Amino acid sequence: MLRVHHGINRFPLHIVVFLAPALIIYTVLMVYPIATTLAGSLYRATESGSGAQAAFAGIDNYIALVGARPWAVRFWAALEHNVAFFLIQFLIQNPLGLLLAVLLSRPGIRAGGAYRTILYVPAMLSIVIAGFVWQLMLNPLWGIVKASLDALHIGGLFHPWLGLESSALIALALISTWQFLGMPMMLYLTSLIAIPSEILDAARVDGARGWTIFWRIQFPLILPTVGIVAILTYTGSLNAFDLVFALQGPLAAPNYATDVLGTLFYRTYFGSMGTAADPVMGSTIAGMTFVIVLAGVLVYLIGWQYRSTVYEL
């Protein structure tokens, strides 16, 4: 008689072996610093007879950051600059990347690989190097931009954009847009190429042409990629620090006109130019930045999940 043995399924230990190194590294380098920073933002330093002590403060530090001077003034100004940075990139970088992707996805385009490489190369450069190059190009004394405008007899259009409060942040956002234009372009291009050619051929047979094919067929099919690019732009803009720090310094010159949450955190946590370090409020700024980024990501995920559910119905 045939016997059937009902054994217990063994846990696949090889999965743990493969995942453990990455999980350990990610926990040590990402999860642990974030957790300790968030925990540090919930305390305040107090003086006692035995020296400095840490007393639990709850969300008092966050309340002071958003509502008490002088913290609130700098925080809201930095957040406003981050939002402006995001809007400039979102409204210029992403549509331009989509336009280039559509042009490069057209069948029969010559040297398409060379164009993709040229447009993506700036994204491979170090942000410090790219910023330094643009700083030299925009230099009002020997920069190539001023020399080029002078050669075209329109030198009056040149201004020291990085040195003016009214234009420094816009100039930084445009530099960042130039450098990272290739990333959304490649994501869009990948999605456009993945669309089955049979769908496009059927649309052409029905009489659809360029704009109609893009707006009615291609764009709806790449909407997931559009959402991913938007949220990547959002998180990247709120974490903007290195470009501002490299070109304008920790004081976000001129006169804090380019100050973002990253530079505000740096000055507060580590101190700068005679300003004493305040790790508690620095941790609070980092925690608030984390909350803002997380809120935007959750809104995207929940909104997209709702949209997908409605579409499936």
N, C-alpha and C positions, 0 to 999 in steps of 0.2 A: 504494500500500500504506500502511496506517495505521501510523504510528510512535508508539510509546509512549515518552515521556521519563521516566525515573526520576530526578527531581530530589531534592535533599536538602532536607528540611523546615527552613525557616528558623526560628530561635528567635524567638518573639514578643517583640520588644523593648518593645512597648508595656506589657507586664506589668511589666517592670523600671521603666519610667518612672512608672507608677502606684504601685508599691510602694516605690520608693526614698525618697520624703520621709518616709513613716511609719517605715520601717526605720531611717533615719538618726536621726530624733528619738528613737525607742525605744532605739536603741543608745547614743546620747549620754546620755540621761537615765536609763536603767534598766540596760542591760547593762554599760556601762563603770563606773558607780559600784559595782555589785555585784561585778564582777571585781576592781577595785582594793581594795575592802574585804576580800574574801576573801584576796587576795594579802597585804595588810597584816597580816592576822591570823597569818600564817605567819612573821613576823619579830619580833624583840625589840630594843629599844634598848639599846645598850652604850656605855659611856664609854671613850674612848681619848685619846691625847695630842692628836690632831687634832680632838677634839670628839666629839659623839654620832654613833654609827654604827649601822646596821641589820644585825643578824646573823640568818641563817636559823635558825629555831627549830622548824620542822616543826609538829607538833601539840602541842608542849609547852604553848603558851598554852591550848589547849582542855583539856588534862589539868589544868592549874592552875585553870581556870574551874570544872570540875565536881568537883575533888577536893581543892583546897588552900584553906585559909582565907587571907584573909577572903572570897575570890571565891565559893567554893562555897556559903557560907551565903546570900549575897544572890541568887545565881543560882537555887538550888533554891527559895528562897522566892518569887522573882518568877515562876518557871515554875509553881509551885503556884497562884499567884494567877491566872495566865493560864488554867490548866486549870479553875479554879473559875468564872472569867468565862465560859468557853466552855460549861461544863455548865449554868449558869444560863440562858444564852441558848438553848442547844439544847433544854432541857427546858421552857422557857416560851414563848420567842418563836416557835419553829417549830411546835409543836402549836397554839398560839393563832392563828398565821397561817393554818394549814391549816383550822382551824374557821371562821374568818371567810371564807376563800375558798369553802368548801363552802356557807355560808349565802348568800353573795353570788352564787353560781353557780346558785341555785335559780331556775327559770323563774317569771316573773311578779312578782318582787320589785320593790317600788316604790322609786324614788329610789336605785337601786343605784349609779349613777354618782356621786351625791353622797356616798354612804357610802365608796366607793373613794377619792374625792378627799380626804375628811376623814382617812381612815386613812393615806393616803400622804403627806400634807403634811409631817408631822414629818421624814420621811426627806430632804426637800428642804432642810431647815434646816441651817445651819452647826452643826457639833458644838459649837463654842465658844458660840454663841448658845443652843443648846438646854441645854447644861450650865449656863450662867449663869442662865437662866430657872429651872431646877430648883434651883439654889443659892439663889435668892431665895425660891422657894416653900417650901423646907425650912428656911429660916432660923428659929431658935428664938425670935427676938425679934419679927419682923414678918412672918414667912412666912404665906402663905395656908393652908398645910396645918395648922399649929398653930391658927390662928384658926378654921378650919372644924371641927376636932375639939373645940375649946372650945365652939363654938356648939351642937354636938351633945351636950355634956356628957360627952364621952369624951376630954377633953384629956390624961388620964393615960396614954393609949396613945402619945402623941407622945414621941419621943426625938430628940436631935440625931444622926440616923443617919449623916450624913456626917462627924461628928466622933468617932464611936466606932470603936475598932479592930475590934470584933466585927461591925459592920454596914456600915462604909464601903464595902467592896468589893461587898457585895450591893446596896447602894443604887446604886452606879455601874453595875453590870450591869443592874439593873432600868431605870435611866434609858436606857441604850443599847437595851434591849429595847423600851421605849416608842417611842424614836425610829425604830428600823429595823424595826418590826413590819410596816410596809407593804410592804417589799421581798419577804419570803417570801410574804406574802399575794398579791401581784400575780403572782409566779411560779407559785404553786399555782393561782390563778384562771385564768391563761392556759392551763395544762395541762388543767384541768377543762373549760373551755369548748371546747377542741379535741377532746374525746372526741365521736365521732359520736353524734348523738341516737338513731340507729337501734338502737345497742347498748343504750342505757338503756330505750328503748321495748320492745325485745324482752324485757329482764329484767322489766319491769313486767307484760308479758303473761304471763310464766311465774310470776307471783305474788310477785316480789321487791319489797321495800319499802325505805324509807330507809336503815337501817343496813346491811342486806344488800347493797344496791346499791353503797353507798360502799365497804364492806370487801371485797366479792367482785369488784367490777368497776372502780370508779373508782380506788381506791388502788393496785391492781397496775398500772394503766395510767399512773399519774403517778409511779411509783417512780423513773424517771430524774430527774425534777424534785426529788424528795425527796433523792436523793443529791447533786444540785448545790447545793441549799440547805444541806445539812449541811456540805459542804466549804467553801462560802462563809462559813458561820458559823465554822468552824474557823480558816480563814485570817484572817478579820476579828478574831476574839478574840485570836489570838496576836500580831496587829499592833496591838492596842489601845494607844494612847498619848495621843492628843489629848484625849480626855475626861478621863482621869486627870490629865494635865498641866494642863488648863484649870481643873479643880475643886480638885485637891489639890496642885498645884505639882510641881516636879521632885523634891522629897523624898517624894512619895507619902504625904502625911499621912493619918491620924495615925500617927506612928512606923512608917513604911514598910508600913502595913497594906494599902495599895492599890498597892504597888510591883509593876510588871509588867516584862517584858523591855524594853519600849520606854523606860520611864523609867530603868531601870537602865543601858541603853545611853547615854541622854542624859547622865546624871550622870557616867558613866565617860569618855565620849569628849570632852565639852565641859567637864567640871568644874562644880561647883555648890556654893554656900554654903561657900566655903573649901576645897573638895576639889579637888586638882590634877587636871588633865585627863590621861587616859591613853589616847591614840588606839589603841595596840596592843591593849589589853584591850577597848576599846570596839569595835574591829573584830572581835575574837574573839566578843564577845556578839552582834554583828550576824550573824556567820557561823554561830553556833550556832542563832540564831533561824531563819535561812534553811534550815539543815539540818533542823530540826524541822518547819517548814512543808512543805518538800519531801518529807520522809518521809511525812507524813500524806497529801499529795496523791498520792504514788505508791501508797500502800496503797489509797486509794480507787480509783484508776485500774485497778490490777492486780486488785483484788477485784471491781470492777464488770465488767471485761472477762471474768474467769472466770465470773461469774454469767451474763453475756450469752451466752457460748459454751455453757454448760450448757443454757440455755433454748432455744437454737437447735437443739441436738441432740434 
